[in-house]
Structures are given as structure tokens and as C-alpha cells.
Amino acid sequence: LKNYGSSTMTNVQAQLSAESDNVEIVSGNLSYGTITPGQTVDGGSFTLFIDPAAIELEELGMKLQIEDGSGNIWVGMVPMEIYGAWLVVDNVSVINDDNGNGTLDPGETGDIRVTLLNNGSRGISDINGSLYFEGASLDIVDGMGSWGSIDPGESTLASNYFTITAENTIINGSILTIDLDLNNSDGYNRTEPLHIQV
């Protein structure tokens, strides 16, 4: 910390906090003692644990509260950039549908091919995905999928297909949103939207 003021600060304490659930403050309190005008004091290091579920450039909401012995309080944001994987749905296509037109029509069952794109700066591997849909418009026959390794900036097609049945009552042209839960053994765990047009 640096004292930009004209008065000496005594018994200076600092506390680090975060709004995000993806960061754990292991050691978040430091003591800086006395800081004279113009002086810079190194109080040591905070210790953090970043959850593997944190994605590329995720905002963690880090704040530093500083208080001195006179009861003066200052609060400032602490910018921190996260470098990790960030998977998004890149493409969705329908195959093996009943009439073979590549569209999931009302009353049809079809296989869904899902391609994931890694928008992050780190690679990720051994990804599992599960489809979830709330409502009666779709029946998820086979909602489990998997992907191998996806390097930064690359897209990968799932190694198997999802299978979905559209109910007869769906209006043609409807776009339905399905939750795709993505996870791996390293702790990545995110839900991304997957859109299907019927």
C-alpha cells in the first residue's frame, strides 16, 4: 500500500473479499503497521484458491477494504484476470430424424450432434455433458455426451450423439432452449444453453 495523503497512517489493516463463488479467500487479512506520507509498505501476500469452474476472464468481484487506527476506511476494487477454459456451444445439427430432412419436426425423434468451442486460453479434456429440459415439449431419450481434448480457439464434435423426441403439439418454427451441463474430473462445471429449432 502507498500513502498518497499528507498524514501518517497507523495500525493499517487490509481485508480482501470476493463476490464470486468461484474464489475462496484462504488468507485475506494483512497488517501494514504505520505508513508515512509518500511511503509504500508491503504487507505480504493474500492467499486465494480459484475454483476450476471459473471461466476465462470471469469477473470475481474482488474488493480490498483498508482501515487505519483512526477508523478511516477505504474500499477499492482489485482487478484480477482469470485464464482458463471457456466452453460454449458452437454448432447444433440434427441427423437420423424420421423423415431425413435434418430438422426435428413435431412428433419426430432425431440424433443431435453438438460441437463445443473453447473460447478460453487454456485447453480442456475429458468433458462430459448432460442435457436437461423442463417442460413437456421435448423428451430427452439419450441425454449423455462426451468430448475429448479441446485446445484454445478450437471446436470439437461430441464423440456420440444425443437423442431427442419432439412432441406433436410443438408449433413449427419454435426454438427451444435446453440446458447442457458440462463438467470434467478437473472440476470444470458450467451450464451452457443449447438451442433446437423444431
VOGU-3710 file (C-alpha; in Angstrom, 3 decimals, decimal comma):
1> lknygsstmt> 0,000/0,000/0,000  1,100/3,575/-0,677  0,071/6,581/1,400  -0,739/9,384/-1,036  -2,007/11,648/1,752  -0,244/14,208/3,931  -0,869/12,456/7,262  0,739/9,402/8,799  -1,492/6,338/8,972  -1,078/3,979/11,910
11> nvqaqlsaes> -2,215/0,433/12,570  -3,208/-0,068/8,924  -5,124/-3,273/8,219  -6,429/-4,645/4,912  -9,057/-7,284/4,231  -9,639/-8,947/0,853  -13,096/-10,224/-0,137  -14,737/-11,658/-3,257  -18,305/-11,724/-4,559  -17,824/-14,777/-6,777
21> dnveivsgnl> -18,461/-18,307/-5,504  -15,534/-19,444/-7,668  -12,860/-17,954/-5,420  -12,003/-18,900/-1,845  -10,023/-16,433/0,264  -7,691/-18,724/2,199  -5,751/-15,882/3,833  -7,405/-12,488/3,409  -6,111/-10,248/6,197  -2,837/-8,325/6,249
31> sygtitpgqt> -1,287/-5,791/8,614  0,748/-2,861/7,252  1,539/-1,077/10,513  2,461/2,605/10,091  2,623/4,247/6,653  4,052/7,768/6,459  3,140/10,208/3,656  4,574/9,019/0,345  5,711/5,706/1,814  4,943/2,324/0,248
41> vdggsftlfi> 4,661/-0,700/2,540  4,497/-4,349/1,501  2,271/-6,182/3,953  2,790/-9,636/2,474  0,614/-11,808/0,270  -3,005/-12,845/0,243  -3,720/-16,494/-0,485  -6,537/-17,433/-2,873  -7,970/-20,614/-4,331  -9,622/-20,267/-7,746
51> dpaaieleel> -12,211/-22,953/-8,487  -11,586/-24,853/-11,738  -15,139/-23,925/-12,735  -14,042/-20,291/-13,194  -14,004/-19,447/-16,884  -11,804/-17,183/-18,992  -11,896/-13,526/-17,847  -14,643/-14,200/-15,300  -15,349/-11,252/-13,011  -14,604/-12,294/-9,423
61> gmklqiedgs> -15,696/-9,089/-7,677  -12,512/-8,764/-5,627  -12,519/-5,898/-3,114  -9,902/-4,613/-0,689  -11,038/-2,810/2,451  -8,350/-0,758/4,186  -8,749/0,638/7,703  -6,391/2,577/9,911  -6,208/3,052/13,673  -8,278/6,255/13,496
71> gniwvgmvpm> -11,241/4,428/11,991  -10,763/5,729/8,449  -11,949/3,201/5,851  -11,158/2,931/2,142  -12,619/0,325/-0,238  -11,296/-0,374/-3,705  -11,753/-2,942/-6,462  -8,928/-5,393/-7,105  -8,792/-6,333/-10,806  -7,839/-9,940/-11,443
81> eiygawlvvd> -7,879/-11,749/-14,763  -8,727/-15,442/-14,923  -7,054/-17,584/-17,568  -8,849/-20,858/-18,143  -11,110/-22,828/-20,436  -14,489/-21,489/-21,536  -16,723/-23,898/-23,412  -19,672/-22,686/-25,479  -21,999/-24,448/-27,904  -20,600/-23,740/-31,379
91> nvsvinddng> -22,956/-25,756/-33,572  -26,024/-27,992/-33,275  -27,272/-30,216/-36,088  -29,945/-32,900/-36,436  -29,324/-36,270/-38,106  -31,158/-39,582/-38,300  -34,522/-37,854/-37,928  -37,571/-39,799/-39,064  -38,059/-38,080/-42,429  -34,378/-37,341/-43,041
101> ngtldpgetg> -34,730/-33,596/-43,660  -32,215/-32,609/-40,984  -34,852/-30,854/-38,879  -36,515/-32,116/-35,712  -40,171/-31,849/-36,758  -43,095/-32,226/-34,327  -43,515/-35,885/-33,392  -40,055/-36,888/-34,644  -37,100/-38,485/-32,913  -33,633/-37,487/-34,030
111> dirvtllnng> -29,982/-37,537/-33,046  -28,402/-34,219/-32,081  -24,765/-33,511/-32,919  -23,191/-30,874/-30,671  -19,908/-29,087/-31,349  -18,223/-27,224/-28,497  -15,870/-24,252/-28,917  -13,197/-23,403/-26,346  -13,203/-19,601/-26,064  -10,630/-19,713/-23,280
121> srgisdings> -6,841/-19,517/-23,234  -6,252/-22,968/-21,728  -7,039/-26,398/-23,097  -9,502/-28,777/-21,515  -10,043/-32,521/-21,842  -12,356/-35,411/-20,956  -15,553/-33,360/-20,953  -18,899/-34,909/-20,104  -22,238/-33,327/-20,936  -25,817/-33,886/-19,787
131> lyfegasldi> -28,962/-32,431/-21,350  -31,815/-31,136/-19,179  -35,112/-29,703/-20,345  -38,004/-28,519/-18,200  -41,358/-28,962/-19,880  -43,338/-31,425/-21,961  -42,295/-30,199/-25,430  -39,220/-32,417/-25,662  -38,378/-35,895/-24,436  -34,657/-36,485/-23,952
141> vdgmgswgsi> -34,123/-40,128/-24,901  -30,325/-40,089/-24,555  -29,001/-37,020/-22,777  -25,373/-38,032/-22,163  -22,460/-36,928/-24,341  -18,679/-36,609/-24,186  -15,847/-34,705/-25,833  -12,096/-35,333/-25,864  -9,491/-32,571/-25,735  -10,352/-29,046/-26,908
151> dpgestlasn> -7,466/-26,615/-27,292  -7,942/-22,833/-27,054  -9,814/-21,495/-30,070  -10,682/-24,957/-31,362  -14,029/-26,706/-31,865  -14,710/-30,402/-31,269  -17,704/-32,560/-32,137  -19,032/-34,839/-29,415  -17,900/-38,445/-29,713  -21,539/-39,581/-29,526
161> yftitaenti> -24,966/-38,162/-30,275  -27,780/-37,007/-28,058  -31,244/-38,327/-28,916  -34,389/-36,214/-28,568  -38,077/-36,640/-29,379  -40,218/-33,586/-30,164  -43,831/-33,740/-29,060  -46,610/-33,500/-31,662  -48,028/-30,380/-30,042  -44,984/-28,187/-30,754
171> ingsiltidl> -45,628/-25,313/-33,157  -43,446/-25,433/-36,268  -40,616/-22,900/-36,094  -40,378/-22,957/-32,290  -36,900/-22,511/-30,842  -36,436/-24,430/-27,590  -33,566/-23,929/-25,155  -32,042/-26,976/-23,469  -29,525/-26,821/-20,614  -26,233/-28,539/-21,373
181> dlnnsdgynr> -24,327/-29,254/-18,163  -20,599/-29,601/-18,877  -18,044/-30,983/-16,451  -14,780/-32,889/-16,193  -12,697/-34,550/-13,489  -10,532/-31,423/-13,035  -13,506/-29,542/-11,628  -14,837/-27,683/-14,668  -18,602/-27,351/-14,158  -20,723/-24,991/-16,239
191> teplhiqv> -24,182/-24,941/-17,818  -24,496/-23,627/-21,363  -27,676/-23,094/-23,430  -28,314/-25,333/-26,433  -30,956/-24,140/-28,908  -33,068/-26,513/-31,010  -35,449/-25,317/-33,714  -38,457/-27,505/-34,380
//
